[in-house]
Amino acid sequence: MGRRDGGCPTHRGRRISVLQVADMVLDAAYSPEHVADQLDISLAEVHTALAYYYEHPEEMEATRERHDRLEATLAERAVAPEHVEQ
């Protein structure tokens, strides 16, 4: 596993995060084979990401919380469509 600038664990040389893979398999209930196909990674890489996810639960929770805070901040700063001049 490598790291992105934001500290999120990723596949080495890729911008695909462990959390992204885990969310697709666990939350969206896609098969590991489907995730591998959609992200253009090997099935082994999907299982490696899942293993990392399960072996580092505190890190994954902290990463998810960081993402949620960032998403909330971006939503607060976003310009509502009714305020955009046309």
C-alpha positions as CSV (number, residue, x, y, z in Angstrom):
1,M,0.0,0.0,0.0
2,G,1.1,3.5,-0.8
3,R,-0.1,6.9,0.5
4,R,-1.9,9.7,-1.3
5,D,-1.1,13.3,-0.3
6,G,-4.2,13.3,2.0
7,G,-2.8,10.4,3.9
8,C,-5.3,7.9,2.5
9,P,-3.9,4.4,1.9
10,T,-3.8,3.6,-1.8
11,H,-2.6,0.9,-4.2
12,R,1.0,1.8,-5.1
13,G,1.2,3.9,-8.2
14,R,-2.6,4.3,-8.3
15,R,-5.1,6.8,-7.1
16,I,-7.4,4.1,-5.9
17,S,-7.9,4.2,-2.2
18,V,-8.4,1.2,0.1
19,L,-11.6,2.9,1.3
20,Q,-12.9,3.2,-2.2
21,V,-12.4,-0.5,-2.8
22,A,-13.9,-1.4,0.6
23,D,-16.9,0.8,0.1
24,M,-17.6,-0.7,-3.3
25,V,-17.5,-4.3,-2.0
26,L,-18.9,-3.8,1.5
27,D,-21.4,-0.9,1.2
28,A,-22.4,-1.1,-2.5
29,A,-22.3,-5.0,-2.4
30,Y,-20.4,-5.3,-5.7
31,S,-18.5,-8.5,-6.1
32,P,-14.7,-8.3,-5.9
33,E,-14.5,-9.3,-9.5
34,H,-16.8,-6.5,-10.5
35,V,-14.8,-4.0,-8.5
36,A,-11.5,-5.2,-10.1
37,D,-13.1,-4.8,-13.6
38,Q,-14.5,-1.4,-12.9
39,L,-11.3,0.0,-11.3
40,D,-9.0,-1.8,-13.8
41,I,-7.1,-3.5,-11.0
42,S,-6.4,-7.2,-10.3
43,L,-8.6,-9.3,-8.2
44,A,-5.6,-9.8,-5.9
45,E,-5.4,-6.0,-5.5
46,V,-9.0,-5.9,-4.4
47,H,-8.4,-8.6,-1.8
48,T,-5.2,-6.9,-0.7
49,A,-7.2,-3.7,-0.1
50,L,-9.9,-5.5,1.8
51,A,-7.3,-7.2,4.0
52,Y,-5.7,-3.8,4.7
53,Y,-9.1,-2.4,5.5
54,Y,-9.8,-5.1,8.0
55,E,-6.3,-5.1,9.5
56,H,-6.4,-1.3,10.2
57,P,-9.9,-0.5,11.4
58,E,-8.9,2.6,13.4
59,E,-7.0,4.1,10.5
60,M,-10.0,3.4,8.1
61,E,-12.4,5.0,10.5
62,A,-10.2,8.1,10.9
63,T,-9.9,8.3,7.1
64,R,-13.7,8.0,6.7
65,E,-14.2,10.8,9.3
66,R,-11.7,13.0,7.4
67,H,-13.5,12.4,4.1
68,D,-16.9,13.1,5.7
69,R,-15.6,16.4,7.3
70,L,-14.1,17.5,3.9
71,E,-17.3,16.6,2.1
72,A,-19.4,18.7,4.6
73,T,-17.0,21.6,4.3
74,L,-17.1,21.5,0.5
75,A,-20.9,21.3,0.6
76,E,-21.1,24.4,2.8
77,R,-18.8,26.3,0.5
78,A,-20.6,25.3,-2.7
79,V,-22.6,27.9,-4.5
80,A,-26.3,26.9,-4.7
81,P,-27.6,26.8,-8.3
82,E,-30.1,29.5,-7.6
83,H,-27.2,31.9,-6.8
84,V,-25.4,31.3,-10.0
85,E,-25.8,34.0,-12.7
86,Q,-26.7,32.8,-16.1
